[in-house]
Amino acid sequence: MTFLAYILSCFFYFSFLFSKRETVGKIAYFFAAGGLILHTLALILRTIESGHAPFTNMYESLSFLAWSSILAYLIMEKKYKFRNVGPYFLLIVMAVMALASSPLMPKDHTPLVPALQSYWLWLHVSVTLLGEAFFALAFITSIMYLTTERREKKGKKLKSSLSSLKLDWISYRCIAVGFPLFTLGALVFGMVWAHKAWGSYWSWDPKETWSLITWFVFALYLHTRLLMGWRGRRSAWIAIIGFLTAMFTYFGVNYLISGLHSYA
């Protein structure tokens, strides 16, 4: 039901993109919000059924990432009125939901290994994935910035009402929210939990290392923007690289590199 609600939301967002009818845009937002409510109920039921947090394997974490992404989008659209981003971002959410629902992802819940039996699991993973959801939104708006800027330079009429300047600003605001969340969840909470579980704040585990690399990329984005005045194309490329680095940390490390986080 959640997946269906997101599909309908995506359909109406694309309809809004071409029709520019505000009513259609509101319907799209309604289905996205309805899907978020259903998704929240599904996560609660999963938690009750399994007896632990709903993000202890890849299937669960993908579902929670999709939930976080919709939450981040609805908050930012409500605040900054950028409905034209909706159809493209919903495609990302649908892809994540499709992957989670595919036979590639085992759906059974299993008892947690001792290292995961901690309330720090809730803090570490949930806050990290919420930060990555805002990075995903910045990824889409940065790609839109690059295409919009190219069209503006060629003097072509834009189908979107969003200018390159506004898209650049939205990307920045998303990263400004996502960066402290990612810092708190991935690094601060992660280090505290690592010390409690393994007796060391930092062990240079592959996922720890790649999380730090991701942090440095987005720190570079904010540093160059706030202190060096970078805007536009250069900032957009850093945001895109940062998100791809985050996705490698999320997927690549889990499947390609063994380590203490191989079960996460």
C-alpha positions in Angstrom: 0.0 0.0 0.0 2.9 2.3 0.8 4.6 1.5 -2.5 1.3 2.2 -4.4 0.9 5.5 -2.6 4.4 6.6 -3.7 3.7 5.5 -7.3 0.5 7.6 -7.4 2.4 10.5 -5.9 5.1 10.2 -8.5 2.4 10.1 -11.3 0.7 13.2 -10.0 4.0 15.0 -9.6 4.9 14.4 -13.2 1.3 15.5 -14.2 1.9 18.7 -12.2 5.3 19.2 -13.9 3.6 19.3 -17.3 0.2 20.8 -16.4 1.3 23.4 -13.8 -2.1 22.9 -12.1 -1.7 23.6 -8.4 -4.5 21.2 -7.6 -2.6 18.3 -9.2 0.5 19.3 -7.2 -1.5 19.2 -3.9 -2.8 15.7 -4.8 0.7 14.5 -5.4 1.8 15.9 -2.0 -1.3 14.3 -0.4 -0.3 10.8 -1.7 3.3 11.3 -0.6 2.1 12.3 2.9 -0.4 9.4 2.9 2.4 7.0 1.9 4.6 8.3 4.7 1.8 7.6 7.2 1.4 4.0 5.9 5.1 3.6 5.8 5.4 4.7 9.4 2.7 2.2 10.4 4.6 -0.6 8.5 7.8 0.3 10.4 6.0 0.3 13.7 4.5 -3.1 13.0 7.9 -4.5 11.9 9.4 -3.2 15.1 6.7 -4.9 17.2 7.0 -8.2 15.2 10.8 -8.4 15.3 11.3 -6.9 18.8 14.1 -4.6 17.6 14.8 -1.5 15.5 13.5 -1.7 11.9 16.9 -1.3 10.2 19.1 -4.2 11.2 19.5 -5.7 7.7 19.6 -4.4 4.2 15.9 -4.9 3.5 14.9 -3.0 6.6 17.5 -0.2 6.2 16.4 0.4 2.6 12.8 0.7 3.7 13.8 3.1 6.5 16.0 5.1 4.0 12.9 5.5 1.7 10.8 6.6 4.7 13.5 9.1 5.7 13.7 10.4 2.1 10.0 11.0 1.9 10.0 12.7 5.3 12.9 14.9 4.2 11.2 15.8 1.0 7.9 16.7 2.5 9.6 18.9 5.1 11.7 20.8 2.5 8.9 21.2 0.0 6.6 22.6 2.6 9.2 25.1 3.6 10.7 26.1 0.2 7.9 25.3 -2.3 9.9 23.4 -4.9 7.3 21.0 -6.1 9.1 20.6 -9.5 11.7 18.5 -7.7 9.0 16.0 -6.6 8.7 13.7 -9.7 12.5 13.1 -9.9 13.0 12.6 -6.2 10.0 10.2 -6.1 11.7 8.1 -8.8 14.7 7.6 -6.4 12.4 6.6 -3.5 10.5 4.2 -5.8 13.8 2.6 -6.9 14.8 2.2 -3.2 11.4 0.6 -2.4 11.6 -1.6 -5.4 15.0 -2.9 -4.4 13.8 -3.5 -0.9 10.8 -5.4 -2.2 12.8 -7.5 -4.7 13.8 -11.1 -4.1 17.4 -10.0 -3.7 16.6 -8.7 -0.2 15.7 -11.4 2.4 12.6 -10.2 4.4 12.9 -12.4 7.4 13.9 -10.8 10.7 16.5 -12.6 12.8 17.7 -12.2 16.4 20.3 -9.5 16.8 23.9 -10.3 17.3 25.1 -9.1 20.7 26.9 -6.0 19.3 23.6 -4.7 18.0 21.6 -5.2 21.1 21.9 -1.6 22.2 19.7 1.6 22.2 22.7 3.2 20.4 21.5 1.2 17.3 18.4 3.4 17.2 20.4 6.6 17.5 23.3 5.7 15.2 21.4 4.2 12.3 18.2 6.3 12.3 20.0 9.7 12.5 22.6 8.6 9.9 20.0 7.5 7.4 18.0 10.7 7.9 21.1 12.8 7.1 21.6 10.7 4.0 18.0 11.3 2.9 18.8 15.1 2.9 22.0 14.3 0.9 19.8 12.4 -1.6 17.6 15.4 -2.0 20.6 17.6 -2.6 21.9 15.1 -5.1 18.7 15.5 -7.2 18.6 19.3 -7.0 22.3 19.5 -7.9 21.7 17.4 -11.0 18.7 19.7 -11.8 20.9 22.7 -11.3 23.5 21.5 -13.8 20.8 20.9 -16.5 18.9 24.1 -15.7 22.1 26.2 -15.8 23.0 24.7 -19.2 19.6 25.6 -20.6 19.7 29.1 -19.2 23.1 29.7 -20.8 21.7 28.6 -24.2 18.8 30.9 -23.7 16.3 28.1 -23.8 12.9 28.5 -22.2 12.7 26.5 -18.9 9.8 24.1 -18.4 10.5 24.3 -14.7 9.8 27.4 -12.7 12.9 26.7 -10.6 15.9 28.8 -11.7 19.4 27.6 -11.3 20.0 30.0 -8.5 17.0 28.6 -6.5 18.1 25.0 -7.1 21.6 25.9 -5.9 20.1 27.4 -2.8 17.9 24.4 -2.2 20.9 22.0 -2.5 22.8 24.1 0.1 19.9 24.1 2.5 19.5 20.3 2.2 23.2 19.8 2.9 23.1 22.3 5.7 20.4 20.1 7.4 21.9 16.7 6.4 25.5 17.4 7.4 24.9 17.9 11.2 22.6 14.9 11.2 25.1 12.7 9.4 27.9 14.0 11.7 25.9 13.2 14.8 24.6 9.9 13.7 27.5 8.4 11.7 30.4 9.8 13.6 29.5 10.9 17.1 26.9 8.2 18.0 28.9 5.7 16.0 32.0 6.3 17.9 30.3 6.2 21.3 28.6 2.9 20.4 31.8 1.5 19.0 33.5 2.2 22.4 30.7 0.5 24.3 30.6 -2.5 22.0 34.2 -3.0 21.0 36.2 -0.9 23.5 37.5 1.5 21.0 36.1 4.8 19.6 37.7 4.2 16.2 39.1 1.1 14.6 39.4 2.1 10.9 36.8 -0.4 9.9 36.0 0.0 6.2 32.5 1.5 6.9 34.0 3.9 9.5 36.7 4.9 7.0 34.2 5.5 4.1 31.8 7.4 6.5 34.7 9.7 7.3 35.5 10.2 3.6 31.8 11.1 3.0 31.9 13.5 5.9 35.0 15.2 4.4 33.4 15.6 1.0 30.4 17.4 2.5 32.6 19.4 4.9 34.5 20.5 1.7 31.2 21.5 0.2 30.3 23.7 3.2 33.9 25.0 3.6 34.2 26.1 0.0 30.8 27.7 0.0 30.9 29.5 3.2 34.5 30.6 3.4 35.6 30.6 -0.3 32.4 31.8 -1.8 31.9 28.8 -4.2 28.5 28.6 -5.8 26.8 26.9 -8.7 28.5 24.3 -10.8 31.5 23.5 -8.5 29.3 23.1 -5.5 26.8 21.0 -7.4 29.6 18.5 -8.4 30.8 18.3 -4.9 27.3 17.5 -3.7 26.9 14.8 -6.4 30.2 13.2 -5.5 29.4 13.4 -1.8 26.1 11.5 -2.3 27.8 8.9 -4.5 30.4 8.4 -1.8 27.6 8.0 0.8 26.0 5.3 -1.4 29.2 3.5 -1.8 29.5 3.5 2.0 26.0 2.2 2.2 26.1 -0.4 -0.5 29.7 -1.0 -1.6 31.2 -1.5 1.8 28.4 -4.0 2.8 28.9 -6.2 -0.3 32.5 -5.7 -1.4 34.5 -5.1 1.8 34.2 -7.3 4.9 34.5 -5.7 8.3 32.8 -5.1 11.6 29.8 -3.6 9.8 29.3 -6.5 7.4 26.0 -7.4 9.0 24.6 -3.9 9.0 
